[in-house]
Amino acid sequence: MFDIIFKKIDAWAVRSVSSPGDDKETLLRKKIWWGLALFWILCSVLDMSNGISSGQKNIAFINAIDLTICSVLLIVFFFHREKIETYGLILQLAIVVFPSLKVFVLGGVFNATGIALIGLIGPVYALTFPNYKRAVLIFLFYLSLVTGITLFKHYQLNPEFFLSDNIIYRLSRFSAGLSVIFFISMIYSLQIAKLKRIEEERLVKLHHTKSKLYSNITHEFRTPLTVILGMAEKIEEDPKNMLQKGVKLIRGNGFKLLKLVNQLLTMSRMEADSLTPKMVQSDIIPFIKYTIESFHTIAEEKDIRLHFLTELSTLRMDFDSKIIEDILSNLLSNAIKFTPEGGDVYVQLSRSGAITADKSELLTIRVRDTGKGIAENKLPHIFNRFYQADDESTRKAEGTGIGLALVKEYIQILKGSVDVKSEPARGTEFIIQLPVSNEAPKQTPDYQDTVKKEYYKPEKEIPEVQSPTEHSGHISDDMPLILLVEDNPDVVEYLRSVLDNHYQIDIASDGIIGIEKAMQAIPDLIVCDIMMPEKNGYEVCKTLKTDFRTNHIPIIMLTAKADIDSKINGFEYGADAYMIKPFNKKELLVRINNLIDNRQTLKEKYSDVVYSSFKDTQPEGLNEVFLQKLLENLELNYQDERYTIDQLCIDTAVSRAQLHRKLIAITGKSTSDFIRNFRINKAKELLLNPDITISEIAYQVGYKDPNYFTKSFTKEIGKTPSQFRSENLVKH
């Protein structure tokens, strides 16, 4: 019943004080102010009635003024409910000032202690606002007011014995009591504010963690789905050629999704405390050995040696085979994933002499690798859910940050412990200790239920492509060259199947290789992922778009990062298009065709650059700066017949292939055509002077053979030098 009454009162209060845009904290302050104002009006009415009935006109008059001010304040608030801090300050001062006036009328605090204590409500109420300095000032104002009034009244009544009746001691004790009440309230408010701030920070971190989780899980779902949906479409289009390869890719990526779903379900069960181990008593050594052997093939594919070391031939103990397998599989898959080719991974078993609290011996399992290691400042966090030790945008391998968190929680369920040691560039070691007990029913674990190696199989390294036409020998060298910068081999395989019949393809497995290949080959277009090893897609885009050799190359970011901030970042770094996995194959082809076709506009802009000059205008952008540098070098050397393409490359500080592909991309002309056009253009200027012979002109523009000059001029202009001279001299 009381709950219903309080809810109705609260609903009425909300209707009375709320205004659009109020947050919960502001609304609470308004309700406190509103309730306190009504209470104060009621007190003023009662005190005024009491003053009138007792003949204390001064008290009645003070209460009448107090009542008037509070009533006006409520009326104003009813029509204008903003700026609650201002209303709060007015009410705080009213609560301090009017009781102090009553104390003055009644002769001091010792004649009106109850009224004086009521005035303490003002500064205590001020503590409900975040401005604590103001609350302290109001309290000091209130304290100095009531003590000053008391001293004045005491002196006024008995000036000769002002200090003889312990007035200072009594006031000090009164002030100390008020101060204790106020500062205890203040400390409590500060602690509440601190706890609130900590909770807000925790919620912000939780939000960040959840955002990272959703981003990572989205990435982990989108990438396999891209392959699954894309290869399904390719199988429909060409079942004869794509069925075997497509089914293999679909099955492999289906296992990845199954692993992720199972991890999420396990984590959910752990949060709900519904995951209980199914312990059996059996020999754990052969089970661990069997689990490890399933990773030998995976290790061999990466040229990693997997070692199993044990001083125990047998050990009968209680264990959950599914949990032990998940623990080892997570640790081994991580060890293989982050160990370079030629490295080693060790699994070592021993029976520890340490005694636990329940007098159990310990089985110690050590999983050690010779990989890149983990930085010391990241070690305390690696068992946190969704934490990833490698940077999320440049990490070596995919993941959600769930695996190690599950390992730790699994071990806690088994009442064991896990520790980690690591040195960057030297490797990492996980040390697991499990209590040895023999209480569960004896039973041999079902080895057939052990998850097969394909379930935990890490990504294969993308093989280096020696030639862009290695997988597309039927494609003409004149076809546009596309560079794929992607670290997921399945996505690369699918993209290659989509693009192979239309373009030359080159592959880069990480950001650094992608930049190097782009600089060397000057492709016509780049398709780039964002989350890659070494350098992420943003860094690749920024590097290439700020280099004059590659700034003209269109870049499509093809990524699983679907949030708007990532998309905006992509465009800010210079991406020409941003597509989200899983993507539509036709849309990708249309975007590629459009971006390559749009380069024709660039070619038209600069195709006649040799007939114009940047002398009168400042070059704009890296392309014009590059062309200006070419023109300046040709201007200085075009008369030298020995000035060749190689010399121009040296003066421009680019390779022959880079210069050729750059000029083809932005002008449509090869390097030799560009140089010839420049010389022919200079010859046209000289032909307007009738005093210079055609042979002299040929020598002056870098031709040692006048006949070859005539052929080149005729081929370029469509007229012989003599015809051009006669026609243009007549015009002039």
N, C-alpha and C positions, 0 to 999 in steps of 0.2 A: 504493500500500500504506500509506504513512504517513498519507495522507488518511483512509483507512478507520479506522486506529488512533486518530487524533485525534478523529474523529467519534464513535467508540465511547466514548472517554474523556470527551468533552464531554457525550454523552448520559447517561453514568453520573453525571457531576458535577451535571447538571441534576436528575436524579432524587433525588440526595442532598441538594440544598440548596433546591430550589424549594418555594414554598408558594403557595396560591391568592391571586391578586391581584397577584403580582409583575410589575412592568414589566421591560423589557429591561435598563434601567440597574441596577435593584436586583438582578436575577438575575446580572448580570455582577459586581457587587460581592461577592455571596455566593460565586460561584465563585472569585474571587480570594482571598477570605478563607479559603475551605475549602482551596484548594491551598496557600496560605501556611502555614496551621495544620498541615497534614500534613507539609509540608517542615520546619517548625520542630520538630515532634515527632521526625522522623527525625534532625535535627541533634542534638537533645537526647539521643537514645538513643546515637548514635555518640560524642558528647562524654562522656557518662557512662561508656560502656564504656572509652574511652581514659583517662579519669581513674582508673578503678578499676585498669586494667592498669598505669598508670604510677605508681600510688601517690599520686596527687593527690586525696585524699579530699574536700577542700573543693570542688574543681571538680566531682567526681562528685555531691556533695550538692546543689550549686546546680543542676546539670542535672536531678537527680531532682525537685527542687521545680518547675522549669520544665516538665518532662515531665508532672508531675501536674496542674499548672494547665491546660496546653493540652489534656490528655486530658479533664479534667472539662468544660472549655469546649466541646469537640467533642460530648461526650455530651449536655450541656444543649442545644446547638444542634440536635442531631438530633431532640429532642422539642419544641423551641420555636424556630422558625426566623424569628421576627419580630425587629425592631429590630436590623438588621445593623450600624448605626452603633455601638451599644453593644458588640457583639462585636468590631467593628473597633478601637474605642478600647482595649479590654482587651488585644487581641493587640499593638497598637502599643506600649503601655506595657511589656508582657512582653518584646518584642523589644529595647526600650531598656534596661530595668532589668537583666535577667539577664546580657547581655554586659558591662554596666558592673560588675556584681559579680565577674565573672570577671577583668576588667581589674584590679580592686582586689586580688584574690587573687594575680594574677601580677605585681603590682608597678608597674602604671602602663601608660599607652598605648604607651610605647616598647618595652615587653616583650611586648605583646599587640596589635600594630597590626591584625592580621587580624581578631581578635575585635572590636576597637573598630569596624572598618569594617562588620562584620556588623550592629552596632547601628544603623547609618544606615538600614537597611531599614525600621525603624519609622516615622520621619518621612517617608521617601519614600513608603511605603505609605499614610500619612495623606493624601497628595496625591490619592489616588484618590477621596476624599470631597469634597463641595463646601465643607466648612468649612476654608478655607485658613488662617485665623487659628489654628485648633487645631493644624494641621500645623506652623506656625512655632513655636508654643509648645512642642510636643513636641520639635522639633529643638533649640531653645534649652535645653530641659531636658536632652536627651541630651548636648549639647555641654558644658554646664556640669558635668554629672555626670562625664564622662570626663576633662575637664581638671582638675576639682577633685580627683578621685581621684589623678590623676598628680602634681599639686602636693603633695598630702598625703603620698603615698608617697615622693616625692623628698625632702621635708623630713624625713620620719621616718628615712630612711636616712642623710642627710648634712645636718644642720641648719646646720652652720657654713658650708658652701659651697653653700647653697641656690640662690643667684642667680649663682654664678660660672661655671657650665658651660652658659650660654645656654639654660636650660630655658624661659624665657619666649619666646625667639625660636623655639625648636623647637616649642613648643605653639602659638604664633601661626601658624606656617606650617602645622601640622597642622590647626588650626581653620579657617584660610583655605581649605585644600583641601577639607575637608568642606563648608564653606559654599558653595563654588563648585559642588560636585556637587549639593547640595540645591537651591540657588536656580536652577541651570540646569534641574533637574527641575521646579521650581515654575513657572518661566517657561514651560516647555513645556506644563505642565498648564493654565496660565492661557490660553495661546494656543489649546490644544485646546478649552477651555471657551468661549472667545470665538467660535471658529469654529462650535462647536456651537450657541451662542446665535444667531449670525447665520443659521445654517442653519434653526434653529427659527423665527426671525422671517421668513425667506424662505418657509418652508412655510406659516406663518400667512397671509402676504400672498398666497401662491399659492392657498391654500384660499379666502381672501376673494375673490380674482379669479375663481376657478372658480365659487364660489357666485354671484357677481354675473353671470358668464357664463350659468350655468344659469338663473338667475332671468330675465335678459334674453331668452335664447333661448326659455325657456318662455313668456314673455310674447309674444314675436314669433310663436311657433307657435300659441299658444292663441287670440290675437285673430283671425287669419285663419280658423282652424278654426271658431271660433264662427260666423262669417259663412257659411262654406262649408257646414257641417253644418246650420245653421239655415235657410239659404235653400233647400237641397236638400229639407228637410222641407216648407217652405212651397210649393215647386213641386209636390211630391207632393200636397199638400192642395188647391191651387188652380192647376193648370197654366195655365189660360186667362189669368189675370190676373198671375201671378207669373213666368211663364217668361222673358220678355225681361229684366225687371229682375234676376231671380235669377241667370240665366246670366251677365250682365254682372258682378255682384258676385262670383260664384264664380270667374270667369276672372281678374278683377283680383287677388283674394286668392290664387289659385293662383300667379300670377306672383310675388307677394311671397314665398311659401314657396319657389318655385324659386330666386329670387335668394339667399335666406338659405342654402339647401342648397348652392348653387354656391360661395358665399363660404366656408362651412365646409369644403367639399371642397378648395378652393384653399388655404386655410390649412393643412389637413392635409398636402397635397402639399409645401407650403413647409417644414413642420417635418421632413418626411422627405427634404428636398433632392432631390425627384424632379420639381420644376417647372423645366423648361429652356425658355428663350425660343425661339420659332420665327421667326428673323429673316429678313426679306426686304428687298431693296433696292428702294426705290420713292420716289415723291414723297410726303412726309408731309403737306404743306400741305393738299391737297384732302381727304385722309383726315380730318385734324383738323376741317376745315371741315364735312365731311359729318356727323361725330359731333356737333358742336355744333348743327347745324341741327335734329337730331332732338329738341332740347330747347326749340326756339322755342315750340312749341305749349304746352308745360307752363308756360313762363315767362309767356306771354300770359294763361293762365288765372288766374295770380296777379297780373296787371298788373305784371309785372317785365320790364324791358327787357334783352335779352341781346345783348351787343356782341362782335363778333369783329374784333380789330385785329391787323394784321400788316404788317411792312415787307418780308416775303418773299413773292414771287409763286410761287416754287418752291424746293424743297430736297430733293434726292435723298439718302437716307441709309438705314442699316439700322435696322429697327424691327420689333417684334412687334405686329401690328395688334390682336390680342385684348387684350394688356396695355395698349397705349396707350388703347384704347377704355375699358377698365375704370377706368384712372386718371382719365381725363377725366369719365367718367360718375359716378364716386363724388364727385369734387370739384364738378361742376356740380349734381348732385342735392342735395348738402349746401348749396351756395351758394343755390340756389333755395328750399330748405326753410327756411333761417334768414334769408332776406331778406324784409322786410315788403312789402306791396303798394305799388306805386309806386317800388320800388327798382331798382337796376341790378346786373347781373352782367357782368363783363368777362373775355374771354379774349384775351391778347396774346402774340404770337409774335415772337421776335427771335433773331438769330444772334450769340452772344456772341463778343467778341474774346478772351476768356480761353482759356488753353491748359492742357489737362489734362496729367497725368503721361505719357500716351502720345501727346502732341502733337496731340490731337484738338480741333477746335473744338466749341463747345457750342450746342445748341438750347435756348433759354430759353422756357418756357411759364409765363405768369403767369395765375392764376385769382383774380380779385378781386371781392368783393361789397360792398354797402353795408348789410349786415345788422347784427345785434346785437353781433357781435364775440365775442372770447374773452378771459376774464380773464388777466392776465399770469402769475399763479401756476399757471394750468392749461396754458399753452402748452407747457411741456416734456414734458407727459404725453400730448398728444393723439394721438401716433403709437403709444402703447402699446396692446397688444391689449386689447380689451374696455373701454377707458377711454372715458368720455363726459363732455364738458366741461360739459354742463348736468346739473343734479341729477337723479338717476335717478327720483325720485318726482314731479318737477314739470317734466320736460323738455318742450320744445316739440313734439318729434316723436319717433316711435318709432325704435328702433335697438338694435344690440347692441354697438357700439363696435368693429366689425371693419373697417369700410370704410377708414378712414385708415391703420390698421395694414397693410392689404393694399397701399394706395397706396405706403407707404414701402418695403415689401419688394419690390414690383414694381420700383420705381425702383432699388433696390439690385441686383436681378437684371440690370437694364439698365446697371449700373455708372454710374448718375447720382446726383444728390443732390436733396433736397427741403428747403425751408425755409418758415417761416410767419411772417407779421407780422400783428398784430391789435391793434385798439384797441376797447374796449367802446363800443357805441353808434355806432361809425363804420364797422366792417367788418373783413374778414379778407382776406389775400392769401397764396396759396400760390405759391411760386416753384420751378419744376422745371427742372433742367438735365440734359440728356442729351447724351452724347458723339456727335458726328457721325462716322460711319465708313462706308466703302463696300466691305465685304468679302463680304457675303451675296449669294446669287444674286439676279439681277434678277427681280422678279415683282410683278405688280399685286395688292394685297390685295383679297379678295372682299368688296365692300361689302354684299352681300346677307346676309352672316353677322353683320353688325353688329347687336347687340341692339337691338330696337326700343324706342321711348321708353316704352311701357307698362311695360316691365320695371323701369325706374328711376323711374317716375312717383311723385312725392311725394303725400302725402295732400292732398285738397282741403280748403279751409276749410269748416266746417259753416255753412251759411247761417243767418242769424238768423231765427227764427220770430217773426213779428209778433203772432200770436195763437195761443193753445193749440189752437184749433179749425181752424187753417188747413188742416191735412191731415186733418181729421176732422170735416168740416162736418155729417155725419149723426149725430154724437154729441150728445146732449143736454147743455146747460150744467149740468144737475143731476148728471151723471156725475162721479165723482172725477177730480181733476186730478193727473197724475203728471209730475214734473219729471225729465227725463233729463239727467244731468251726465256727458257723455262726449265725448272729443275725436276719436274715430275715426268719420268719417262713415259708413263701411260698417256698423259696429256700430249706430250710431244708426238707419240705414235699416232694419236688421233688427229692432231693438227696436220701432221704430214699426210695422212690419208685424205684429208679434206683439200689440201693445197697442192699436192704433188702433181696433179695433172694440169695445173694452171701456171705454176711458178717454179723457179729454181728455189731450193730450200737449203739453208744453212742452219746449224744448231749450236746453241751455247747453253751450257748447263748451269751457269751462275752469272752473277752480275759482272764480275771482272772479265771473264771470258767473253761475255756479250759485248762489253765496251771494246775490248781488243779486236774482236772480229768485225765490229762495226767500223772501227778506224781503218782496218786493213782492207776490207772488202767493199766498203761504201755501198751497202745494200739499198734497194729501192724503197724498202719499207721494213719496219721492225715490229714484231709482235712480242710483247714483254709482260711477264708476270710481275707482281709486286713483291711477294714474300719469297725471297730466294737467298741462298748462301752468299757470303762475301760482301756483295753490294745489293741492296734492294732495288726494286724497279724505279722508285723515285730518284735514287742516286744515278742509276743508269740514264734515265731521261734527262736529268739536269746536266750530267757530264756531256752527253751527246748534243744537247741543244745549245750548249755554250761553247762548243768547239767549231771553228769555221769549216772544218773538213766534213762534219756530220750534221750541222744544224738544220740542213734542208731535208733530212730524212724524216718522213712521217712515222710516228710511233703510236701503235695501238696498245693500250694497257688492257690485258686480258686476265682478269683476276677474280678470286672468290671474295674479295673485300667489297661488300655490297653497301656499306654505310656511306652517307652523303659526304662526310668529312674526308674519307679516303678518295672519293671521286673528285672533290674540289682540290685536294692536294695534287692529284694526278694532273689536272689541268694547269694548276699553278706551276708545276715543274715542267710543263711544256708538252704534255701528251696531246696528240691530235684527236684521239678517240679513247673512250673508256667503256669497255664491255665487261659484263659480269658473268661468271660461270654459274650454272651451265648456260651456254650461249647458243643462239640459233646459227646454224652453219651458213644459211643463205645470207643472213645479216652480216656475218663476218666477211663473206666474199664480196658483198656489195660495198661495205665500208672500205675494204682493201682496194677494190677497183676504183672507187670514187677518190680516195686519197692519192692513188697513183695518177689518176687522170687529172686531179687538181694540180699536180706538179707541172702540167702542161702550161698552166697560166704563168708559173714561174719561168718556164722556158721562153714563153713569148715575151715576157718582160725583159729578159736579159739576152735574148737571141741576137739582137742587133746592138749589143753593148759596144762592139768594136767600132760602130759608127757614131757613137756618142761619147761623152766624157763626163767624169765626175769633177772636173776642174772648177766648174762654176758652182757646184753644190757639194755639201758635205755628205759623204757616203752614209747610208742608213742601214743598219743591221750588218751582221757578219758576212752575208753574201756579197753585199756591195763593197765592203772593206776588202774581202778576198779578191773580187774582180778588179778593184782599184789597184791592188798590189800586183796582180798579173799585168795590167795595162802599163803600170809604171815600169816594170821590168822589161816589157816588150818595147816601150818607148825608148828605153836606154840602149837596147841591143838589137832592134829589128834590122838594122843595116848590116849587121854581121852575119854573113852567110854560114858561119860556123855555130851560130847560136841555135841550139836544137832543143828538143823537148827535155832532154836530160838536164841541160843547163837551166832551163826554166824551172824544173822541179827543184833543183838545188837552191835557186834564188828564192823560191816560194816556200821552201822547207816542207815539201810533201813528196810522197813517193809517186812514181809514174802512174801506178794503178789508181791511187787515190785522186790524183789530179784528173785523170781520164774520167773516172766515174763521177766526180764532182761536177766537172764541166758538162758531161752528158746530162746530168740530173738538172742543172739549173739553166743551161743554155741550149741543150740539144745538140751541141757540137763536140766532136772529139778534140783532143788537145792539138793535133796536127791541123785540123780544120780551123780551130780558133787562131792559131799562129798565122796560118795562110790568109785568113780573112783580114787579120790586122794588117799584114803586109800589102794585100790587095787594096785595102782602104787607103793606106798611105800612098800607094801608086796612083790611085784615082785623084788624090789631091795634087800630086806632081804632074799628072797629065794635063792639068789645066794651065800649065806653064809651057807655051810653045817653044821656048828656048832650050828645053831639055829634051834630048832624044830618048826614044823608048828604051834603047839599050842602056843608056845612062840611068834611067829610072829603074830598070831591072836590077842593076848593080846596087843602087842606093837603097832598095828595099830588101836586100839580102838574097837575091837570086844571082848565082854565078853564071847561069846560062840564060841569055835573053829569049831563046826559043822556048825553053821550059816555062819561063815567066809568061810568055804569050799564051801558051796552052792553059796554064793555071788561071790566068786572067779571063780567058774566053770561057773556060768551064764555070768559073764563079759568076761572071757578069752576063755571059751570053753574047758578048761582043768582043772583038779584038781591041787591043789598046788603041790602035789607030782609029777605028770606028768610034770608040768612046771619046777620043780627043776631038775628032772632027765635029761630032754631034754637040758636044758640050762647049766647044769654042764658039760655035755659031750662036748658041743660046746666050753666051756671055758677051 
